[in-house]
Amino acid sequence: MMNEGSGFSLAWMAWTQPVAIFFIAIALMLVVFGVLQVVMPTYERRGFLPVPTTRGDRLFMSLLGSAYIHLIWLAFSDASLLFASGIAVVYAAVMLRWG
């Protein structure tokens, strides 16, 4: 979005602390996994998933699954999203380790 005379603006986004933490966490994950790829190149392996996956594949599936966990939580529960976040962290850890 361009404001007249002020250049690029991010005012359209609701930049709250949780949103900032979310984007920082995603950026840090990408940096860490990028460094890991350079230091210890990944290889395809089979876990409990029916297809061979790389470290990046499992990260992507973890992020996608975590988003679905939160959406389902919002649809069916009035409890705090911290519970959904806890479930998502456990899901991501299992997916990254054994997926």
Residue pairs with C-beta under 8 A, 6 or more apart in sequence:
1 8
1 9
1 10
1 11
1 12
2 8
2 9
3 9
3 11
13 19
26 63
29 59
33 55
33 56
33 59
36 42
36 55
37 55
37 56
42 54
42 55
42 56
43 54
44 52
44 53
44 54
45 52
45 53
46 52
46 53
47 53
47 58
47 98
47 99
48 98
48 99
49 61
49 99
53 61
53 99
55 96
58 95
58 96
58 99
59 96
61 95
61 99
62 91
62 92
62 95
62 96
62 99
63 92
65 88
65 91
65 92
65 95
66 88
66 89
66 91
66 92
69 84
69 87
69 88
69 91
70 81
70 84
70 85
70 88
73 79
73 81
73 83
73 84
73 87
74 81
74 84
77 83
77 84
